[in-house]
Amino acid sequence: MDDKRAPFFPPEVLQHIREGKIFSGGLRHREIVGTLLPEGAEWISITVPLDNVFVQYEKVFASDTPIIVFASGDPLFFGFANTVKRKLPDAEIQLYPAFNSLQALAHKLVMPYDDMRTVSLTGRPWQEFDRALIERTPKIGILTDREHTPATIAARMLEYGYNYYTMYVGEHLGNPEKERIRQLDLKEASEEAFEHPNNLLLYANLTHQTIQTSLVRLDEPPSSERASLPHSGEIPPRPFGLPDEQFAHLDGRARMITKSPIRLLTLQALELNRRRVFWDIGFCTGSVSIEARLQFPHLTVVSFEIRPEGEELMRTNSRRFGAPGITAIIGDFLQTELKDLPRPDAVFIGGHGGQLEEILIRLKEVLQPDGCIVFNSVSPNSRELFRKGTETAGMFLHPSLHITLNEYNPIEIMKAIL
């Protein structure tokens, strides 16, 4: 259903309601459909924790009585039907969907949405939203919650330099008394307050022209002051091989960075296209983590650095290059608690502080099956340490790649697999 005070239900649904005994939905749904329910109807409120709701459902199923559930929009679109299928896989489900909220917003805007990428931030982390930005998606539909609001979304986009979007926000869609649709630039959106529930569409304003008619209510009659949708053009390209000179460096030392060609060869050795979780140990400037995040935005990236200066370097460089979502941890890796972190299937060791063997042994405990570790050796001593450490950890050593870059020392890209 939608949020209209008198929603339309087809005759088949009205018959189900008339004949039903047990109903379920949110408090908002009960307020809307309460007058349609038959006398003596029982209502199961959908509230968190959902485990309590499904305990009640299972008791009803034991009596072979159907439950009529009211849900907003399309229950299969990040909706409650997905939860029912997961919690009660044997349940027989009949669906009577309405338009989902992003469809409703697109209809209000008369904006084609066949090319829209959908991201849900409702109870979910930033990962898929960040990925959509990094991949330069021109049109993004976003489901929000009370933490991931239009304002916090706009602020995150501005923080990482994705400022070429116009935001369209729909509040209380379908509610004639409260519905409001606004068009804003990201700076305006980051400073605004929005009523919940809401959702939004991001459209790449590729001409970089300021929308002068922002904050116009788009649910009002057409007006000469209303802005039209931005025209398409070319999105700024995603770089392949970040320029070394554009990084902020540790104490200004330009040599303290994994050089761009070496970074790309390192990422190739890690086979990040088929990995899910990447750890970067001794990230220094963050160059390997940032390159990995931008080239493989599906990755979860966790980075470790013992030097306190690394925190500011990662903050500066990740924003400079538009790489949100990297988890940076400062401290001695060997003393860091790892149990709550996602287990890696690829690890790069960029710094070891003379404790390479100990690091490899610890990584063996958390590395996923078929995972790999890559290390760039710059001396015979470090090469022997890696060889000995992988042997102690019971890992298989791949043939190395030897490379010399300009006037720098020869580098050996070494790889071990579990």
Summary of the structure (lengths in Angstrom):
residues: 418
radius of gyration: 26.6
end to end distance: 51.4
largest distance: 85.9
contacts: 1281
relative contact order: 0.08
helix: 33%
strand: 19%
